[in-house]
Amino acid sequence: MFAAIKKWWIGFQTSRPELSKFLMFFVLSNGVTVLQLALMPLFRWGFATFTGLTDVGFQVLPVGSNVDGSQYYMFDYAAGALPEGGGGLAYFLAVQITLLIAQIINFFLQRNITFKSNTSVWVAALWYTVAYVAITFLAAAAQGFYKAAIYDFFMVTLGWGSSGAVTADVLTMIINSAISFWVFYPIFKVIFRQVPVSVEVAESTAEGAGR
């Protein structure tokens, strides 16, 4: 059965190269998202339980005002536990460490499996880092619109307490992952190119002659 599936997939890759790449990107991205869903609540619990970072506010990069006139921050993690506070530095670190781990894994999976890129891994890593930083800022700015409402709904409105916090963790991480998914795919198509073997050999030969 596995051999038949493998044979079908090879044929599908040949006949539908772009669609097969997108499907593989979709599968691997969802696998990485599952990892994020497991890690983020764990990191948040660890920081909240074993450090005092929940009570350390992290509100930086003011970029205008909220509808009520209060300051809007791109990274808005007010001191105090959710939903009354913003989770503080503990929440910020939990989110960012989770995303960093996931994106490092995603980089190698997508490069080697989805796009089978043979260009410089260091050049690709540089552009990937630039894209990752840009998306981090984008996702952080968007999070200011929905994070507090989501936690308040599950923890207070529904009265789920700590279970509501975990549910909200999962939902916010899914939203973050969705933003990354749609932004990263066109970027990957550019930075994870496949250079024809003849061109690659010629470039290596030219580099060797230059030395």
N, C-alpha and C positions, 0 to 999 in steps of 0.2 A: 504493500500500500504506500509506504513512504517513497519507494522508488518511483511509483506511478505519479505521485504528487510532485516529486522533484522533476520528473521528465516534463510534466505539464507546465510547471513553473518556468523551466528553461525555455520551453516553446513560447510561453506567454511573454517572457522578457524579450524574446527576439521579435515577436510580432507587435507587441505593445510596449516598447521600451519606456516611454514617459509615464504611462499609466502604471506600469509595474514598479517604477521608482516611487511614485506617489503612494502606492499601496504599501510598499515596504516601509517608506517613511512614516506612514500612518500607524502601522503595526508597532514599529520600534518606538515611536513617540508615545504611544499609549502605554507601552511597557515601562518607559521612563516615568510617565505620569503616575503609574501605580506605585513606583518606588517613591516618588515625591509624596504621595498620599500617606505612605507609611512613615516616612522620615519626619515630615513637618510637625505633626502632633507630638512625636517622640522628642524632637529637639525642643519644642516649646515647653513641654512638660519638664524636661531636664533643666532648662534655664530657669523656669519659674520655681522649681522645687529646690534646686541646689545653689542658686545665686539670688542676689537681690536686684537683678537687672530689670525685673518687671516694674520696679519703682524708679527706674532711671529713664526719664523721657528722652526720646530721640525724634525731634521735630526740626527738620532742616530743609533748606531751599524753599523759602516762601515764594509763591507764584500767583499772588492775587488773593481774592476773598471768596469765602463761601457765601451762599445765598443769605445767610443770617448776618453777614458782615464780618464774621470772624476770619482770622488768617487761615489761608489754605496753604498747606505744605505738601511738596511733592513726596517727601518721606514723612508721614505723619503717624508717629507712634508715641502718643502721649503716655506719661507715667500712669501706672495703675492697671489692675487686671481688667480684662474685657468683661462685660461690655461698657462699664462705666468709664474706664480708661482706654488706652489704645494698645495695651500690651507692653509698652515701653521697649527698651533696648532688647529685652528677651525675645519679643515677637519679631523684631527686625532681624536679629541674628538667626533665629530659627528659619525664617523665610529665606534669607540670603544664603545661608549655608546649605539648605536643602536644594535651592536652585543651582548653586555652584556645583555640588556633587552630581546632580542630575545632568547638567549641561556638559560636564567633562565626559561622563559616560556616553551621552548622546553624540558628542563630537566624534568619538572613535567608531561608534556603531554606524552612524550615518555615513561617515567618510569611507569606511572599509566595506560595509555590507550594502547599503542602499546605492551609493553613487560610485563605489569602487574607484575612488579617485587615486591617481598616481602622480599628482603634482606635489609640490613641496608641502610637507605637513606643517612646517613652521610658518610659511606664508598663510596657509589656511587657518592656522591657529591664531595668527595675528588678527585677521579679518573677522574670525569667529568671536574673538574677545571684544573687538569694537562693536560688533552686532549685539553681543550679549549685554554689554554695558548700556547700549542704546535702548534695548528692549527692557532692561531692568528699570530704567528711568520711566519708560512708557507705562509699564505695568504698575509701577509705584504710583504714578500720577492717576491712573485709572482706579487704583484700589481705594483712593480717598473718597470715591463716590459710592462705593458699595460695602466696604468692610464693616463699618460700624452698624449699618442697617442689617446686615446678615447676622452678625453676632447678637444684636439686640432681638431679632426675630426668633432665633432658635433658643437663646438662653433665657430671655425674659418673656416675650409674647407667648411662646409655646411652653415656657417653664421647664425646659429640659436641663438646665444647669450645666454641669460639666459635660454631659452627653451632647448638649447643644453646642458647646464650645468645640468639641471634636468634629461634629457635623459641619459647623461653620468653617473649621480648618480645612476640611476636605473640599467644601464648595469653593472657598477662595483659592485654593491651590489648583482646582480644576479650571477656574477662570484664568489664572495666571498661565497655566499650561496651554489653554486655548489661544491666548494672545501669542505666546511663543510659537505655537504650531503654525499659525497662518502667516506669521512674519518671517520665520526661519526658512520655510521651504524655498521661496524664490532666492533667498540669500545663499542657501546651500547649493543651488543649481549653478551659482556663479563661482563660489570658492572651492567647491568639490568637483572640479572638472576632470575629464578623462583626456589625457593627451595621447594621441596615437603613438604606438610603440616606436615607429620609425622616427617620429619627431623627437620623442624622448631620448632615443639613442643619439640622434644628431646633436641635440643640445648638450648631452653629457660629453660627447666627443669634442665639441667646440670648447666646453669648459676646460677639458683636460689639455687641449692644445694651447689654451690661453695661459695655462700655468707653466 
